[in-house]
Amino acid sequence: MRSLFSRLYPAASLVILTGGFVILFPAPARAATLCVNLAGSGGCTSTINAAVANASAGDVIQVAKGIYSEDVKIDKTLSLVGADPKTTIIDATGLSNGIYIDGLDNVGLVDGTLVKGFTIRNANFEGILITNASSVTIAGNIATGNDKSLDETTAPSTCPGVPSFETNEGFDCGEAIHLSGTDHALVSDNVVQNNAGGILISDDTAAVHDNVIEGNTVKNNAFDCGITLASHAPATGVTPFGVFNNTIANNISSGNGLGLQGEGAGVGIFDSIPNTNNSGNVVIHNTLTNNGLPGVAMHSHTASQTMNDNKIIGNTISGNGADTTNGASQPTGINLAGVSPAAGTIISGNTIKNEALDIVINTAARADIHLNNLLGKGVGVQSSGTGTTDASDNYWGCTGGPSAKGCSSIDNSGGGSLVTGASAAKPF
C-alpha cells in the first residue's frame, strides 16, 4: 500500500534529517518519447528539427519512414531513432550536414546522444558531424553521397563553404562521418559508401580520444581514406590538441581513394603540422583491401611531431596501392613514413598478401614486427629508415624464411638495423 506521503506528494522524494526536518526533492523526470512522421499526424511533428526543438534533454525521438529534407541540429542529449535505415532517410541536398551534434556551441549538453537507424545522404559537407561531445553513439546508419560541395577539378581539391572550425577539411568536405574533438564515442555497424571520404577522427576543435570505430563497412569513398585519424592545426590557439587512444576494430575498409591518385588508405594515421600528436591508437582485426594507398598508412610529415605507440594488430590486408610520395613506391600493405621518429610502433598478427611490399618502415625509431603472415612473395619487410626494425618471428610465405626461394624477401636499404631472427615454419 502506498504511504500517505506518496499519495500526497507523488512527484517528490523525501529526506528526513536529524532533528525531524523534512526536505522535499522533486523525483527525476522520466524521459518522454516524441514522434515524427511526414504527415504530422497522431500528435507527431512533421519534421525532425521540430521534434528536437520540442524535446527535453534525455528524450527519445522516434522517426517514421519517409524522406526528410533537413539539416538536423542537435543541441541537447537525445536518442534519435529511425524506423529503418533503408526507409528512414535524411536528404540534405543543398544543406550543410545531414545531422550535426553540436557540442561546440552547447558545451556538455549533447553528451550521450544516440543516432540510429537512418540513411543520411547528399549533404554538402558531412552526413553526420559531431563536435566536442562525449559518449555519443552513431550506430546502424547508412551514410552515402555526402560531401557534395567537393570540387575535385582543382589541385588540390577544395570544398567551398566548409566551416572555418574544420581546419583541414577543404580537400574532402569533412568526409561522411566526422568526429571532431570527441571522446568515448562509439561509431558502430554503419555503412559508409560513395562519399568523398569515409569516417574521420580529428582534433580540429579539441582533443579526440578513447573513441571506438567498430564493425563498420566503409567502401568506395573516392577521394580519401576509409577511416582517418588526423591531427590537425587547431581551430583556436596555436597548440594542436592531439589524437590518442582510439580503437579501430572489426571494420571493412575497401575500394577507397581510387578517384584521386595518391589518396585513400584503408586506415590512415596522419600528423600534419609541427607539434601535432597521433599516438596510442589501435587498429585491430580489420579487413583492408583494394584501397588507393596502403591498407594502413602512417605519416609523420615534419619534425617536432609525435606519432608514438600505435599498434597494428590482427588485420587482413590485400591488394592495396602504393604510397609513392611517402617512400612506398609499389603496392603496399602497411607503410610507416616518419620524418619525426615514430617510437613504440607494434605491427603484429597481420595477414598480408597480394602486395609488392608487405610492410615498409621508414623512421629513426625502433619498430617491432612480429607474428605476421607475409604472403606477398615480394618484399616482406623493407626497412628504409635509420632506426631498428625487429622483424623476427614472422612467417615469410614458405618454410625457408626471409629471402629463401619462394619466400618473401627483406630490404634493408635505409642504413638502419633490420633484425629477422627466428622465422616461423608455418602461418600463424
Stockholm file with secondary structure:
# STOCKHOLM 1.0

chainA/1-428         MRSLFSRLYPAASLVILTGGFVILFPAPARAATLCVNLAGSGGCTSTINAAVANASAGDVIQVAKGIYSEDVKIDKTLSLVGADPKTTIIDATGLSNGIYIDGLDNVGLVDGTLVKGFTIRNANFEGILITNASSVTIAGNIATGNDKSLDETTAPSTCPGVPSFETNEGFDCGEAIHLSGTDHALVSDNVVQNNAGGILISDDTAAVHDNVIEGNTVKNNAFDCGITLASHAPATGVTPFGVFNNTIANNISSGNGLGLQGEGAGVGIFDSIPNTNNSGNVVIHNTLTNNGLPGVAMHSHTASQTMNDNKIIGNTISGNGADTTNGASQPTGINLAGVSPAAGTIISGNTIKNEALDIVINTAARADIHLNNLLGKGVGVQSSGTGTTDASDNYWGCTGGPSAKGCSSIDNSGGGSLVTGASAAKPF
#=GR chainA/1-428 SS CCCHHHHHCTTEEEEECTTSCEEEEECCCCCCEEEECTTCCTTCBSSHHHHHHHCCTTCEEEECSEEECCCEEECSCCEEEESCTTTEEEECTTSSCSEEEECSSSTTTSTTCEEESCEEECCSSCSEEEESCBSCEEESCEEESCCTTCBTTSSSCBCTTCCTTCTTCTTTTTCSEEEESCBSCEEESCEEESSSSCEEEECSSSCEESCEEESCEEECCTTSCSEEEEECCCSSSSSCCCEESCEEESCEEESCSCSSTTCCCSEEEEECSTTCBEESCEEESCEEESCSSCSEEEEECSSSCBCCSCEEESCEEESCCCBGGGTBCSCEEEEEEESSCCTTEEEESCEEESCSEEEEEECSSCEEEESCEECSSSEEEEECSSSEEECCSBBCSSTTCTTSTTSCEEECCSSSEEECCSBCSSCC
#=GC SS_cons         CCCHHHHHCTTEEEEECTTSCEEEEECCCCCCEEEECTTCCTTCBSSHHHHHHHCCTTCEEEECSEEECCCEEECSCCEEEESCTTTEEEECTTSSCSEEEECSSSTTTSTTCEEESCEEECCSSCSEEEESCBSCEEESCEEESCCTTCBTTSSSCBCTTCCTTCTTCTTTTTCSEEEESCBSCEEESCEEESSSSCEEEECSSSCEESCEEESCEEECCTTSCSEEEEECCCSSSSSCCCEESCEEESCEEESCSCSSTTCCCSEEEEECSTTCBEESCEEESCEEESCSSCSEEEEECSSSCBCCSCEEESCEEESCCCBGGGTBCSCEEEEEEESSCCTTEEEESCEEESCSEEEEEECSSCEEEESCEECSSSEEEEECSSSEEECCSBBCSSTTCTTSTTSCEEECCSSSEEECCSBCSSCC
//
